[in-house]
């Protein structure tokens, strides 16, 4: 596809004003967006969650010592623990909302905004869990 010169210039103009935050405060806020609730961080990076993942992996893999099967079991365990982490964050949002007794509309709007953001992470981990469970079941059936 050939782009016209006029379209190319328009794209360059638009890109020059869409380069992210300019101020130090804007850059700081942008840099810390993923750290609000910690859900963007891999679940295995948390030492407590890593122990839970390994324990659940051992249960799922059972006596099978096949590294490939254990990796499939680990993927399932990781997705389950990650889902628990997401549900914990969601519960905390609801708990905090209850503390305000629904008297402050801005707090309700903030909680709704937070829940919408978390929903994205939950959908991702549920898809990962479905895929991991399918692979583990298929591997178990073929053994």
N, CA, C and O atoms as CSV, one atom per row, in Angstrom:
chain,resi,resn,atom,element,x,y,z
A,1,UNK,N,N,0.839,-1.177,0.000
A,1,UNK,CA,C,0.000,0.000,0.000
A,1,UNK,C,C,0.884,1.240,0.000
A,1,UNK,O,O,1.775,1.379,0.838
A,2,UNK,N,N,0.637,2.115,-0.922
A,2,UNK,CA,C,1.408,3.350,-1.044
A,2,UNK,C,C,0.657,4.466,-0.329
A,2,UNK,O,O,-0.540,4.667,-0.534
A,3,UNK,N,N,1.395,5.188,0.517
A,3,UNK,CA,C,0.801,6.278,1.290
A,3,UNK,C,C,1.120,7.585,0.584
A,3,UNK,O,O,2.254,7.814,0.164
A,4,UNK,N,N,0.119,8.437,0.456
A,4,UNK,CA,C,0.340,9.711,-0.218
A,4,UNK,C,C,1.215,10.619,0.641
A,4,UNK,O,O,1.310,10.443,1.856
A,5,UNK,N,N,1.840,11.573,0.005
A,5,UNK,CA,C,2.701,12.522,0.704
A,5,UNK,C,C,1.892,13.305,1.734
A,5,UNK,O,O,2.374,13.573,2.835
A,6,UNK,N,N,0.691,13.662,1.383
A,6,UNK,CA,C,-0.178,14.429,2.287
A,6,UNK,C,C,-0.488,13.607,3.549
A,6,UNK,O,O,-0.450,14.136,4.660
A,7,UNK,N,N,-0.793,12.315,3.376
A,7,UNK,CA,C,-1.092,11.439,4.509
A,7,UNK,C,C,0.154,11.239,5.365
A,7,UNK,O,O,0.060,11.218,6.593
A,8,UNK,N,N,1.307,11.095,4.744
A,8,UNK,CA,C,2.563,10.919,5.458
A,8,UNK,C,C,2.869,12.129,6.329
A,8,UNK,O,O,3.280,11.974,7.479
A,9,UNK,N,N,2.673,13.337,5.793
A,9,UNK,CA,C,2.911,14.557,6.561
A,9,UNK,C,C,1.932,14.670,7.720
A,9,UNK,O,O,2.315,15.080,8.816
A,10,UNK,N,N,0.664,14.307,7.491
A,10,UNK,CA,C,-0.336,14.342,8.562
A,10,UNK,C,C,0.038,13.365,9.673
A,10,UNK,O,O,-0.099,13.679,10.855
A,11,UNK,N,N,0.508,12.187,9.291
A,11,UNK,CA,C,0.926,11.205,10.291
A,11,UNK,C,C,2.093,11.718,11.119
A,11,UNK,O,O,2.122,11.522,12.334
A,12,UNK,N,N,3.047,12.366,10.483
A,12,UNK,CA,C,4.195,12.926,11.202
A,12,UNK,C,C,3.759,14.015,12.165
A,12,UNK,O,O,4.239,14.072,13.298
A,13,UNK,N,N,2.840,14.891,11.719
A,13,UNK,CA,C,2.326,15.953,12.605
A,13,UNK,C,C,1.613,15.342,13.812
A,13,UNK,O,O,1.830,15.770,14.946
A,14,UNK,N,N,0.778,14.359,13.570
A,14,UNK,CA,C,0.038,13.727,14.670
A,14,UNK,C,C,0.976,13.013,15.635
A,14,UNK,O,O,0.787,13.071,16.850
A,15,UNK,N,N,1.976,12.347,15.100
A,15,UNK,CA,C,2.918,11.627,15.951
A,15,UNK,C,C,3.746,12.572,16.800
A,15,UNK,O,O,4.130,12.228,17.918
A,16,UNK,N,N,4.025,13.753,16.285
A,16,UNK,CA,C,4.855,14.701,17.043
A,16,UNK,C,C,4.146,15.220,18.283
A,16,UNK,O,O,4.809,15.644,19.229
A,17,UNK,N,N,2.810,15.199,18.307
A,17,UNK,CA,C,2.077,15.663,19.490
A,17,UNK,C,C,1.581,14.504,20.339
A,17,UNK,O,O,0.942,14.734,21.366
A,18,UNK,N,N,1.849,13.291,19.953
A,18,UNK,CA,C,1.398,12.112,20.684
A,18,UNK,C,C,2.579,11.329,21.224
A,18,UNK,O,O,2.667,10.117,21.027
A,19,UNK,N,N,3.478,12.006,21.895
A,19,UNK,CA,C,4.699,11.340,22.347
A,19,UNK,C,C,4.715,11.080,23.840
A,19,UNK,O,O,5.780,10.829,24.404
A,20,UNK,N,N,3.560,11.133,24.502
A,20,UNK,CA,C,3.515,10.854,25.931
A,20,UNK,C,C,3.637,12.099,26.767
A,20,UNK,O,O,3.625,13.214,26.245
A,21,UNK,N,N,3.757,11.909,28.083
A,21,UNK,CA,C,3.797,13.055,28.994
A,21,UNK,C,C,5.064,13.883,28.822
A,21,UNK,O,O,6.138,13.359,28.526
A,22,UNK,N,N,4.912,15.184,29.015
A,22,UNK,CA,C,6.040,16.107,28.846
A,22,UNK,C,C,6.611,16.578,30.184
A,22,UNK,O,O,7.820,16.768,30.314
A,23,UNK,N,N,5.739,16.766,31.179
A,23,UNK,CA,C,6.193,17.300,32.454
A,23,UNK,C,C,6.766,16.191,33.330
A,23,UNK,O,O,6.504,15.009,33.107
A,24,UNK,N,N,7.547,16.587,34.324
A,24,UNK,CA,C,8.127,15.610,35.247
A,24,UNK,C,C,7.023,14.885,36.012
A,24,UNK,O,O,7.106,13.676,36.231
A,25,UNK,N,N,5.995,15.620,36.415
A,25,UNK,CA,C,4.890,15.002,37.136
A,25,UNK,C,C,4.151,13.993,36.244
A,25,UNK,O,O,3.819,12.897,36.695
A,26,UNK,N,N,3.896,14.356,34.994
A,26,UNK,CA,C,3.231,13.455,34.065
A,26,UNK,C,C,4.036,12.195,33.824
A,26,UNK,O,O,3.479,11.100,33.751
A,27,UNK,N,N,5.350,12.347,33.700
A,27,UNK,CA,C,6.226,11.194,33.498
A,27,UNK,C,C,6.224,10.286,34.721
A,27,UNK,O,O,6.236,9.061,34.596
A,28,UNK,N,N,6.209,10.896,35.907
A,28,UNK,CA,C,6.184,10.117,37.146
A,28,UNK,C,C,4.894,9.305,37.254
A,28,UNK,O,O,4.924,8.123,37.594
A,29,UNK,N,N,3.763,9.945,36.963
A,29,UNK,CA,C,2.472,9.262,37.024
A,29,UNK,C,C,2.436,8.122,36.014
A,29,UNK,O,O,1.993,7.019,36.334
A,30,UNK,N,N,2.896,8.384,34.811
A,30,UNK,CA,C,2.901,7.369,33.762
A,30,UNK,C,C,3.790,6.188,34.136
A,30,UNK,O,O,3.434,5.035,33.895
A,31,UNK,N,N,4.929,6.474,34.715
A,31,UNK,CA,C,5.886,5.441,35.086
A,31,UNK,C,C,5.313,4.523,36.168
A,31,UNK,O,O,5.633,3.335,36.210
A,32,UNK,N,N,4.466,5.073,37.043
A,32,UNK,CA,C,3.934,4.292,38.158
A,32,UNK,C,C,2.546,3.717,37.917
A,32,UNK,O,O,1.965,3.131,38.830
A,33,UNK,N,N,2.002,3.864,36.723
A,33,UNK,CA,C,0.667,3.345,36.442
A,33,UNK,C,C,0.547,1.855,36.730
A,33,UNK,O,O,-0.448,1.420,37.311
A,34,UNK,N,N,1.518,1.083,36.345
A,34,UNK,CA,C,1.444,-0.367,36.512
A,34,UNK,C,C,1.672,-0.805,37.952
A,34,UNK,O,O,1.470,-1.975,38.276
A,35,UNK,N,N,2.083,0.098,38.810
A,35,UNK,CA,C,2.396,-0.272,40.190
A,35,UNK,C,C,1.245,-0.023,41.151
A,35,UNK,O,O,1.402,-0.254,42.350
A,36,UNK,N,N,0.103,0.433,40.677
A,36,UNK,CA,C,-1.013,0.755,41.565
A,36,UNK,C,C,-1.471,-0.450,42.356
A,36,UNK,O,O,-1.662,-0.359,43.569
A,37,UNK,N,N,-1.645,-1.553,41.703
A,37,UNK,CA,C,-2.170,-2.737,42.366
A,37,UNK,C,C,-1.230,-3.931,42.240
A,37,UNK,O,O,-1.464,-4.960,42.874
A,38,UNK,N,N,-0.185,-3.822,41.446
A,38,UNK,CA,C,0.808,-4.878,41.319
A,38,UNK,C,C,0.411,-6.032,40.412
A,38,UNK,O,O,1.134,-7.026,40.337
A,39,UNK,N,N,-0.720,-5.924,39.723
A,39,UNK,CA,C,-1.181,-7.040,38.905
A,39,UNK,C,C,-0.414,-7.186,37.599
A,39,UNK,O,O,-0.479,-8.241,36.967
A,40,UNK,N,N,0.305,-6.165,37.182
A,40,UNK,CA,C,1.084,-6.265,35.953
A,40,UNK,C,C,2.378,-7.054,36.188
A,40,UNK,O,O,3.010,-7.518,35.239
A,41,UNK,N,N,2.757,-7.197,37.436
A,41,UNK,CA,C,3.963,-7.922,37.809
A,41,UNK,C,C,3.701,-9.427,37.739
A,41,UNK,O,O,2.625,-9.874,38.137
A,42,UNK,N,N,4.648,-10.213,37.248
A,42,UNK,CA,C,4.443,-11.667,37.207
A,42,UNK,C,C,4.187,-12.226,38.607
A,42,UNK,O,O,4.854,-11.840,39.567
A,43,UNK,N,N,3.230,-13.123,38.716
A,43,UNK,CA,C,2.834,-13.660,40.014
A,43,UNK,C,C,3.993,-14.403,40.679
A,43,UNK,O,O,4.111,-14.388,41.904
A,44,UNK,N,N,4.839,-15.044,39.895
A,44,UNK,CA,C,5.950,-15.820,40.459
A,44,UNK,C,C,7.037,-14.942,41.068
A,44,UNK,O,O,7.923,-15.454,41.751
A,45,UNK,N,N,6.989,-13.634,40.836
A,45,UNK,CA,C,8.001,-12.750,41.420
A,45,UNK,C,C,7.742,-12.485,42.904
A,45,UNK,O,O,8.617,-11.978,43.606
A,46,UNK,N,N,6.550,-12.824,43.379
A,46,UNK,CA,C,6.222,-12.698,44.798
A,46,UNK,C,C,6.659,-13.991,45.495
A,46,UNK,O,O,6.200,-15.068,45.115
A,47,UNK,N,N,7.537,-13.912,46.506
A,47,UNK,CA,C,8.050,-15.135,47.145
A,47,UNK,C,C,6.951,-16.007,47.760
A,47,UNK,O,O,7.026,-17.233,47.684
A,48,UNK,N,N,5.946,-15.398,48.360
A,48,UNK,CA,C,4.855,-16.175,48.958
A,48,UNK,C,C,4.058,-16.892,47.865
A,48,UNK,O,O,3.731,-18.071,47.993
A,49,UNK,N,N,3.754,-16.165,46.793
A,49,UNK,CA,C,3.015,-16.766,45.683
A,49,UNK,C,C,3.850,-17.850,45.010
A,49,UNK,O,O,3.306,-18.866,44.578
A,50,UNK,N,N,5.159,-17.649,44.915
A,50,UNK,CA,C,6.028,-18.648,44.286
A,50,UNK,C,C,5.980,-19.972,45.054
A,50,UNK,O,O,5.971,-21.045,44.450
A,51,UNK,N,N,5.950,-19.890,46.389
A,51,UNK,CA,C,5.847,-21.112,47.198
A,51,UNK,C,C,4.508,-21.792,46.966
A,51,UNK,O,O,4.442,-23.017,46.865
A,52,UNK,N,N,3.432,-21.002,46.880
A,52,UNK,CA,C,2.106,-21.568,46.633
A,52,UNK,C,C,2.050,-22.219,45.249
A,52,UNK,O,O,1.432,-23.269,45.072
A,53,UNK,N,N,2.698,-21.592,44.283
A,53,UNK,CA,C,2.733,-22.151,42.926
A,53,UNK,C,C,3.446,-23.498,42.930
A,53,UNK,O,O,2.967,-24.461,42.330
A,54,UNK,N,N,4.574,-23.565,43.598
A,54,UNK,CA,C,5.337,-24.816,43.630
A,54,UNK,C,C,4.564,-25.905,44.356
A,54,UNK,O,O,4.601,-27.061,43.935
A,55,UNK,N,N,3.859,-25.568,45.444
A,55,UNK,CA,C,3.072,-26.553,46.179
A,55,UNK,C,C,1.930,-27.081,45.313
A,55,UNK,O,O,1.685,-28.286,45.271
A,56,UNK,N,N,1.236,-26.180,44.625
A,56,UNK,CA,C,0.134,-26.593,43.759
A,56,UNK,C,C,0.649,-27.381,42.555
A,56,UNK,O,O,-0.011,-28.313,42.096
A,57,UNK,N,N,1.811,-27.015,42.049
A,57,UNK,CA,C,2.416,-27.763,40.946
A,57,UNK,C,C,2.687,-29.207,41.368
A,57,UNK,O,O,2.428,-30.143,40.611
A,58,UNK,N,N,3.207,-29.375,42.572
A,58,UNK,CA,C,3.500,-30.721,43.070
A,58,UNK,C,C,2.217,-31.543,43.185
A,58,UNK,O,O,2.218,-32.736,42.883
A,59,UNK,N,N,1.133,-30.919,43.617
A,59,UNK,CA,C,-0.143,-31.623,43.733
A,59,UNK,C,C,-0.657,-32.011,42.351
A,59,UNK,O,O,-1.079,-33.147,42.136
A,60,UNK,N,N,-0.619,-31.056,41.409
A,60,UNK,CA,C,-1.145,-31.311,40.070
A,60,UNK,C,C,-0.316,-32.347,39.302
A,60,UNK,O,O,-0.867,-33.185,38.588
A,61,UNK,N,N,1.002,-32.282,39.455
A,61,UNK,CA,C,1.874,-33.203,38.719
A,61,UNK,C,C,1.887,-34.586,39.354
A,61,UNK,O,O,2.148,-35.583,38.682
A,62,UNK,N,N,1.605,-34.639,40.643
A,62,UNK,CA,C,1.584,-35.934,41.330
A,62,UNK,C,C,2.946,-36.592,41.291
A,62,UNK,O,O,3.962,-35.947,41.551
A,63,UNK,N,N,2.970,-37.862,40.971
A,63,UNK,CA,C,4.227,-38.614,40.971
A,63,UNK,C,C,4.957,-38.558,39.631
A,63,UNK,O,O,6.025,-39.150,39.476
A,64,UNK,N,N,4.391,-37.858,38.682
A,64,UNK,CA,C,5.040,-37.782,37.355
A,64,UNK,C,C,6.263,-36.875,37.423
A,64,UNK,O,O,6.178,-35.730,37.868
A,65,UNK,N,N,7.386,-37.393,36.982
A,65,UNK,CA,C,8.632,-36.631,37.009
A,65,UNK,C,C,9.005,-36.062,35.650
A,65,UNK,O,O,10.089,-35.500,35.493
A,66,UNK,N,N,8.149,-36.197,34.694
A,66,UNK,CA,C,8.391,-35.679,33.347
A,66,UNK,C,C,8.451,-34.135,33.407
A,66,UNK,O,O,7.465,-33.505,33.788
A,67,UNK,N,N,9.587,-33.521,33.038
A,67,UNK,CA,C,9.722,-32.061,33.127
A,67,UNK,C,C,8.673,-31.314,32.299
A,67,UNK,O,O,8.195,-30.254,32.703
A,68,UNK,N,N,8.322,-31.869,31.149
A,68,UNK,CA,C,7.331,-31.220,30.300
A,68,UNK,C,C,5.973,-31.190,30.993
A,68,UNK,O,O,5.292,-30.164,30.984
A,69,UNK,N,N,5.576,-32.318,31.597
A,69,UNK,CA,C,4.295,-32.397,32.295
A,69,UNK,C,C,4.300,-31.483,33.518
A,69,UNK,O,O,3.297,-30.833,33.812
A,70,UNK,N,N,5.423,-31.431,34.231
A,70,UNK,CA,C,5.513,-30.549,35.405
A,70,UNK,C,C,5.392,-29.079,34.992
A,70,UNK,O,O,4.816,-28.268,35.718
A,71,UNK,N,N,5.936,-28.748,33.828
A,71,UNK,CA,C,5.819,-27.361,33.339
A,71,UNK,C,C,4.364,-27.037,33.014
A,71,UNK,O,O,3.894,-25.934,33.297
A,72,UNK,N,N,3.649,-27.993,32.421
A,72,UNK,CA,C,2.222,-27.784,32.163
A,72,UNK,C,C,1.468,-27.600,33.476
A,72,UNK,O,O,0.608,-26.726,33.587
A,73,UNK,N,N,1.793,-28.426,34.468
A,73,UNK,CA,C,1.162,-28.304,35.784
A,73,UNK,C,C,1.514,-26.964,36.428
A,73,UNK,O,O,0.679,-26.351,37.094
A,74,UNK,N,N,2.738,-26.518,36.230
A,74,UNK,CA,C,3.149,-25.226,36.790
A,74,UNK,C,C,2.369,-24.078,36.147
A,74,UNK,O,O,2.002,-23.126,36.835
A,75,UNK,N,N,2.113,-24.153,34.846
A,75,UNK,CA,C,1.334,-23.119,34.176
A,75,UNK,C,C,-0.086,-23.042,34.742
A,75,UNK,O,O,-0.628,-21.952,34.929
A,76,UNK,N,N,-0.677,-24.196,35.011
A,76,UNK,CA,C,-2.014,-24.225,35.612
A,76,UNK,C,C,-1.960,-23.622,37.010
A,76,UNK,O,O,-2.791,-22.783,37.359
A,77,UNK,N,N,-0.989,-24.045,37.807
A,77,UNK,CA,C,-0.862,-23.541,39.175
A,77,UNK,C,C,-0.643,-22.034,39.189
A,77,UNK,O,O,-1.240,-21.321,39.997
A,78,UNK,N,N,0.198,-21.559,38.309
A,78,UNK,CA,C,0.476,-20.119,38.246
A,78,UNK,C,C,-0.783,-19.327,37.903
A,78,UNK,O,O,-1.029,-18.269,38.481
A,79,UNK,N,N,-1.568,-19.832,36.978
A,79,UNK,CA,C,-2.782,-19.105,36.606
A,79,UNK,C,C,-3.802,-19.125,37.741
A,79,UNK,O,O,-4.511,-18.141,37.947
A,80,UNK,N,N,-3.887,-20.241,38.485
A,80,UNK,CA,C,-4.801,-20.285,39.620
A,80,UNK,C,C,-4.386,-19.303,40.710
A,80,UNK,O,O,-5.225,-18.577,41.243
A,81,UNK,N,N,-3.106,-19.278,41.043
A,81,UNK,CA,C,-2.615,-18.369,42.088
A,81,UNK,C,C,-2.761,-16.916,41.635
A,81,UNK,O,O,-3.083,-16.045,42.443
A,82,UNK,N,N,-2.530,-16.655,40.369
A,82,UNK,CA,C,-2.700,-15.302,39.834
A,82,UNK,C,C,-4.164,-14.869,39.943
A,82,UNK,O,O,-4.449,-13.713,40.257
A,83,UNK,N,N,-5.084,-15.786,39.685
A,83,UNK,CA,C,-6.508,-15.447,39.801
A,83,UNK,C,C,-6.880,-15.158,41.254
A,83,UNK,O,O,-7.685,-14.267,41.524
A,84,UNK,N,N,-6.301,-15.901,42.181
A,84,UNK,CA,C,-6.530,-15.620,43.604
A,84,UNK,C,C,-6.028,-14.215,43.947
A,84,UNK,O,O,-6.684,-13.478,44.683
A,85,UNK,N,N,-4.881,-13.859,43.418
A,85,UNK,CA,C,-4.319,-12.531,43.667
A,85,UNK,C,C,-5.248,-11.439,43.140
A,85,UNK,O,O,-5.460,-10.432,43.815
A,86,UNK,N,N,-5.795,-11.624,41.958
A,86,UNK,CA,C,-6.705,-10.642,41.372
A,86,UNK,C,C,-7.972,-10.531,42.204
A,86,UNK,O,O,-8.463,-9.429,42.450
A,87,UNK,N,N,-8.502,-11.666,42.636
A,87,UNK,CA,C,-9.725,-11.632,43.451
A,87,UNK,C,C,-9.476,-10.972,44.796
A,87,UNK,O,O,-10.375,-10.336,45.347
A,88,UNK,N,N,-8.275,-11.111,45.329
A,88,UNK,CA,C,-7.928,-10.455,46.586
A,88,UNK,C,C,-7.925,-8.943,46.415
A,88,UNK,O,O,-8.442,-8.218,47.265
A,89,UNK,N,N,-7.344,-8.465,45.319
A,89,UNK,CA,C,-7.334,-7.022,45.046
A,89,UNK,C,C,-8.760,-6.517,44.880
A,89,UNK,O,O,-9.108,-5.456,45.398
A,90,UNK,N,N,-9.585,-7.269,44.163
A,90,UNK,CA,C,-10.977,-6.863,43.960
A,90,UNK,C,C,-11.717,-6.802,45.303
A,90,UNK,O,O,-12.471,-5.861,45.550
A,91,UNK,N,N,-11.508,-7.788,46.158
A,91,UNK,CA,C,-12.154,-7.804,47.473
A,91,UNK,C,C,-11.745,-6.590,48.297
A,91,UNK,O,O,-12.564,-6.006,49.007
A,92,UNK,N,N,-10.480,-6.217,48.196
A,92,UNK,CA,C,-9.994,-5.045,48.933
A,92,UNK,C,C,-10.676,-3.769,48.442
A,92,UNK,O,O,-10.993,-2.887,49.240
A,93,UNK,N,N,-10.897,-3.673,47.154
A,93,UNK,CA,C,-11.595,-2.501,46.607
A,93,UNK,C,C,-13.015,-2.445,47.161
A,93,UNK,O,O,-13.477,-1.382,47.577
A,94,UNK,N,N,-13.708,-3.582,47.171
A,94,UNK,CA,C,-15.058,-3.608,47.715
A,94,UNK,C,C,-15.069,-3.303,49.208
A,94,UNK,O,O,-15.971,-2.624,49.699
A,95,UNK,N,N,-14.063,-3.806,49.932
A,95,UNK,CA,C,-13.965,-3.533,51.363
A,95,UNK,C,C,-13.778,-2.039,51.608
A,95,UNK,O,O,-14.442,-1.453,52.463
A,96,UNK,N,N,-12.869,-1.431,50.848
A,96,UNK,CA,C,-12.642,0.006,50.999
A,96,UNK,C,C,-13.881,0.806,50.634
A,96,UNK,O,O,-14.162,1.832,51.253
A,97,UNK,N,N,-14.612,0.354,49.649
A,97,UNK,CA,C,-15.835,1.029,49.250
A,97,UNK,C,C,-16.857,0.979,50.379
A,97,UNK,O,O,-17.560,1.960,50.624
A,98,UNK,N,N,-16.945,-0.151,51.066
A,98,UNK,CA,C,-17.873,-0.292,52.185
A,98,UNK,C,C,-17.539,0.628,53.333
A,98,UNK,O,O,-18.435,1.058,54.060
A,99,UNK,N,N,-16.255,0.944,53.515
A,99,UNK,CA,C,-15.852,1.852,54.588
A,99,UNK,C,C,-16.417,3.247,54.393
A,99,UNK,O,O,-16.615,3.977,55.364
A,100,UNK,N,N,-16.679,3.628,53.140
A,100,UNK,CA,C,-17.192,4.967,52.863
A,100,UNK,C,C,-18.714,5.015,52.894
A,100,UNK,O,O,-19.311,6.082,52.747
A,101,UNK,N,N,-19.342,3.851,53.087
A,101,UNK,CA,C,-20.797,3.749,53.201
A,101,UNK,C,C,-21.529,4.406,52.047
A,101,UNK,O,O,-22.634,4.918,52.222
A,102,UNK,N,N,-20.924,4.396,50.872
A,102,UNK,CA,C,-21.549,4.908,49.650
A,102,UNK,C,C,-22.033,6.350,49.769
A,102,UNK,O,O,-22.974,6.744,49.080
A,103,UNK,N,N,-21.401,7.139,50.632
A,103,UNK,CA,C,-21.831,8.528,50.790
A,103,UNK,C,C,-21.070,9.473,49.874
A,103,UNK,O,O,-21.518,10.592,49.624
A,104,UNK,N,N,-19.939,9.035,49.380
A,104,UNK,CA,C,-19.117,9.901,48.545
A,104,UNK,C,C,-19.119,9.372,47.111
A,104,UNK,O,O,-18.464,8.373,46.814
A,105,UNK,N,N,-19.862,10.047,46.218
A,105,UNK,CA,C,-19.933,9.562,44.826
A,105,UNK,C,C,-18.575,9.458,44.151
A,105,UNK,O,O,-18.380,8.593,43.298
A,106,UNK,N,N,-17.627,10.325,44.516
A,106,UNK,CA,C,-16.312,10.264,43.873
A,106,UNK,C,C,-15.581,8.980,44.254
A,106,UNK,O,O,-14.829,8.436,43.445
A,107,UNK,N,N,-15.790,8.491,45.471
A,107,UNK,CA,C,-15.175,7.224,45.890
A,107,UNK,C,C,-15.803,6.065,45.129
A,107,UNK,O,O,-15.108,5.121,44.753
A,108,UNK,N,N,-17.122,6.129,44.895
A,108,UNK,CA,C,-17.790,5.087,44.113
A,108,UNK,C,C,-17.260,5.067,42.684
A,108,UNK,O,O,-17.015,4.000,42.123
A,109,UNK,N,N,-17.085,6.247,42.099
A,109,UNK,CA,C,-16.577,6.332,40.729
A,109,UNK,C,C,-15.143,5.813,40.662
A,109,UNK,O,O,-14.765,5.137,39.705
A,110,UNK,N,N,-14.351,6.133,41.681
A,110,UNK,CA,C,-12.972,5.649,41.715
A,110,UNK,C,C,-12.930,4.132,41.818
A,110,UNK,O,O,-12.129,3.487,41.141
A,111,UNK,N,N,-13.778,3.559,42.653
A,111,UNK,CA,C,-13.821,2.106,42.800
A,111,UNK,C,C,-14.255,1.447,41.495
A,111,UNK,O,O,-13.702,0.421,41.099
A,112,UNK,N,N,-15.235,2.032,40.836
A,112,UNK,CA,C,-15.691,1.483,39.556
A,112,UNK,C,C,-14.569,1.506,38.535
A,112,UNK,O,O,-14.379,0.550,37.783
A,113,UNK,N,N,-13.831,2.602,38.514
A,113,UNK,CA,C,-12.697,2.726,37.592
A,113,UNK,C,C,-11.645,1.659,37.892
A,113,UNK,O,O,-11.114,1.036,36.973
A,114,UNK,N,N,-11.345,1.451,39.161
A,114,UNK,CA,C,-10.364,0.437,39.543
A,114,UNK,C,C,-10.837,-0.961,39.151
A,114,UNK,O,O,-10.050,-1.772,38.663
A,115,UNK,N,N,-12.122,-1.241,39.366
A,115,UNK,CA,C,-12.664,-2.559,39.020
A,115,UNK,C,C,-12.618,-2.816,37.522
A,115,UNK,O,O,-12.370,-3.939,37.082
A,116,UNK,N,N,-12.858,-1.771,36.743
A,116,UNK,CA,C,-12.772,-1.927,35.287
A,116,UNK,C,C,-11.350,-2.257,34.855
A,116,UNK,O,O,-11.148,-3.065,33.950
A,117,UNK,N,N,-10.366,-1.638,35.496
A,117,UNK,CA,C,-8.968,-1.920,35.154
A,117,UNK,C,C,-8.585,-3.349,35.516
A,117,UNK,O,O,-7.887,-4.033,34.766
A,118,UNK,N,N,-9.052,-3.782,36.674
A,118,UNK,CA,C,-8.728,-5.122,37.141
A,118,UNK,C,C,-9.382,-6.177,36.257
A,118,UNK,O,O,-8.832,-7.263,36.072
A,119,UNK,N,N,-10.545,-5.863,35.716
A,119,UNK,CA,C,-11.251,-6.803,34.857
A,119,UNK,C,C,-10.373,-7.248,33.703
A,119,UNK,O,O,-10.418,-8.411,33.301
A,120,UNK,N,N,-9.572,-6.333,33.165
A,120,UNK,CA,C,-8.679,-6.666,32.052
A,120,UNK,C,C,-7.676,-7.747,32.454
A,120,UNK,O,O,-7.427,-8.687,31.699
A,121,UNK,N,N,-7.106,-7.602,33.647
A,121,UNK,CA,C,-6.153,-8.596,34.131
A,121,UNK,C,C,-6.847,-9.937,34.372
A,121,UNK,O,O,-6.292,-10.997,34.082
A,122,UNK,N,N,-8.068,-9.874,34.905
A,122,UNK,CA,C,-8.787,-11.111,35.184
A,122,UNK,C,C,-9.113,-11.869,33.897
A,122,UNK,O,O,-8.979,-13.092,33.852
A,123,UNK,N,N,-9.530,-11.170,32.872
A,123,UNK,CA,C,-9.833,-11.830,31.602
A,123,UNK,C,C,-8.591,-12.495,31.026
A,123,UNK,O,O,-8.665,-13.590,30.469
A,124,UNK,N,N,-7.463,-11.833,31.162
A,124,UNK,CA,C,-6.208,-12.392,30.653
A,124,UNK,C,C,-5.826,-13.667,31.403
A,124,UNK,O,O,-5.432,-14.658,30.787
A,125,UNK,N,N,-5.944,-13.642,32.731
A,125,UNK,CA,C,-5.532,-14.809,33.511
A,125,UNK,C,C,-6.521,-15.963,33.330
A,125,UNK,O,O,-6.116,-17.125,33.366
A,126,UNK,N,N,-7.800,-15.667,33.138
A,126,UNK,CA,C,-8.774,-16.733,32.897
A,126,UNK,C,C,-8.516,-17.420,31.556
A,126,UNK,O,O,-8.648,-18.639,31.446
A,127,UNK,N,N,-8.155,-16.651,30.554
A,127,UNK,CA,C,-7.816,-17.235,29.254
A,127,UNK,C,C,-6.563,-18.104,29.383
A,127,UNK,O,O,-6.491,-19.195,28.817
A,128,UNK,N,N,-5.588,-17.613,30.128
A,128,UNK,CA,C,-4.360,-18.380,30.343
A,128,UNK,C,C,-4.681,-19.683,31.077
A,128,UNK,O,O,-4.137,-20.736,30.746
A,129,UNK,N,N,-5.560,-19.607,32.067
A,129,UNK,CA,C,-5.915,-20.795,32.838
A,129,UNK,C,C,-6.632,-21.833,31.970
A,129,UNK,O,O,-6.345,-23.027,32.056
A,130,UNK,N,N,-7.567,-21.370,31.135
A,130,UNK,CA,C,-8.275,-22.294,30.239
A,130,UNK,C,C,-7.291,-23.021,29.318
A,130,UNK,O,O,-7.364,-24.237,29.144
A,131,UNK,N,N,-6.383,-22.262,28.741
A,131,UNK,CA,C,-5.401,-22.848,27.821
A,131,UNK,C,C,-4.488,-23.830,28.557
A,131,UNK,O,O,-4.185,-24.907,28.044
A,132,UNK,N,N,-4.051,-23.453,29.761
A,132,UNK,CA,C,-3.156,-24.319,30.530
A,132,UNK,C,C,-3.868,-25.596,30.960
A,132,UNK,O,O,-3.275,-26.674,30.929
A,133,UNK,N,N,-5.128,-25.484,31.359
A,133,UNK,CA,C,-5.884,-26.679,31.754
A,133,UNK,C,C,-6.103,-27.626,30.580
A,133,UNK,O,O,-5.991,-28.843,30.729
A,134,UNK,N,N,-6.412,-27.075,29.434
A,134,UNK,CA,C,-6.595,-27.908,28.231
A,134,UNK,C,C,-5.307,-28.683,27.923
A,134,UNK,O,O,-5.340,-29.882,27.647
A,135,UNK,N,N,-4.179,-27.975,27.976
A,135,UNK,CA,C,-2.898,-28.624,27.660
A,135,UNK,C,C,-2.568,-29.705,28.678
A,135,UNK,O,O,-2.090,-30.778,28.311
A,136,UNK,N,N,-2.821,-29.430,29.966
A,136,UNK,CA,C,-2.534,-30.420,30.998
A,136,UNK,C,C,-3.438,-31.636,30.858
A,136,UNK,O,O,-2.978,-32.770,30.987
A,137,UNK,N,N,-4.719,-31.407,30.595
A,137,UNK,CA,C,-5.654,-32.530,30.414
A,137,UNK,C,C,-5.286,-33.367,29.196
A,137,UNK,O,O,-5.340,-34.596,29.240
A,138,UNK,N,N,-4.910,-32.696,28.108
A,138,UNK,CA,C,-4.512,-33.429,26.902
A,138,UNK,C,C,-3.256,-34.262,27.168
A,138,UNK,O,O,-3.159,-35.396,26.697
A,139,UNK,N,N,-2.312,-33.722,27.904
A,139,UNK,CA,C,-1.080,-34.451,28.203
A,139,UNK,C,C,-1.373,-35.620,29.125
A,139,UNK,O,O,-0.774,-36.686,28.988
A,140,UNK,N,N,-2.289,-35.430,30.061
A,140,UNK,CA,C,-2.645,-36.522,30.981
A,140,UNK,C,C,-3.393,-37.627,30.281
A,140,UNK,O,O,-3.225,-38.799,30.615
A,141,UNK,N,N,-4.220,-37.272,29.310
A,141,UNK,CA,C,-4.992,-38.270,28.584
A,141,UNK,C,C,-4.108,-39.096,27.652
A,141,UNK,O,O,-4.395,-40.262,27.378
A,142,UNK,N,N,-3.042,-38.485,27.175
A,142,UNK,CA,C,-2.169,-39.193,26.239
A,142,UNK,C,C,-1.164,-40.089,26.950
A,142,UNK,O,O,-0.501,-40.909,26.313
A,143,UNK,N,N,-1.048,-39.935,28.265
A,143,UNK,CA,C,-0.059,-40.722,29.016
A,143,UNK,C,C,-0.545,-42.120,29.321
A,143,UNK,O,O,0.173,-42.901,29.945
